Amino acid sequence: MENIRVMLKYDSCLAIDVEGRSRGLAIMWRDIVKCRVLNYSRNFINLVVEDNEKGD
């Protein structure tokens, strides 16, 4: 996944490994977007995304 992140020029990535017959799960973002991972499992990623341009 790291190779794909670099190729697509994303700054950050969270990847959940394959488990059994399931496929993996991943999300990527650039630093211009503020993201905070709240929690995750093999089925979901719970993420807060904030708009840096909007302010408070």
C-alpha positions in Angstrom: 0.0 0.0 0.0 2.9 2.3 0.7 4.0 2.1 -2.9 0.6 3.1 -4.1 0.4 6.0 -1.6 3.7 7.4 -2.9 2.8 6.8 -6.6 -0.5 8.7 -6.1 1.3 11.5 -4.1 -0.7 11.2 -0.9 0.9 12.2 2.3 -0.9 9.8 4.7 -2.5 6.4 4.6 -4.3 4.0 6.9 -4.5 0.4 5.6 -6.2 -2.5 7.2 -4.6 -5.9 6.3 -6.4 -8.7 4.6 -7.9 -11.2 7.0 -9.0 -14.6 5.7 -11.0 -14.3 2.5 -11.8 -10.6 3.0 -10.1 -7.9 1.0 -8.2 -5.1 2.6 -9.4 -1.6 3.4 -7.5 1.7 3.0 -7.9 5.4 3.0 -5.4 8.0 1.8 -5.3 11.8 2.3 -3.1 14.8 1.7 -1.8 17.1 4.5 -3.9 20.0 3.2 -6.9 18.0 4.8 -6.9 17.5 8.5 -7.9 13.9 9.3 -8.1 12.2 12.7 -8.7 8.5 12.9 -11.2 7.7 15.7 -11.2 3.9 15.4 -11.2 1.1 12.8 -11.7 -2.5 12.3 -11.4 -4.9 9.3 -14.9 -3.6 8.3 -14.7 0.1 8.7 -12.5 3.2 9.3 -14.1 5.9 11.5 -12.4 9.2 10.5 -13.0 12.9 11.2 -12.2 15.2 8.3 -11.9 18.9 8.9 -11.8 21.7 6.4 -8.7 23.8 7.1 -9.9 26.8 5.1 -13.1 27.2 7.1 -11.6 27.9 10.5 -13.7 27.4 13.7 
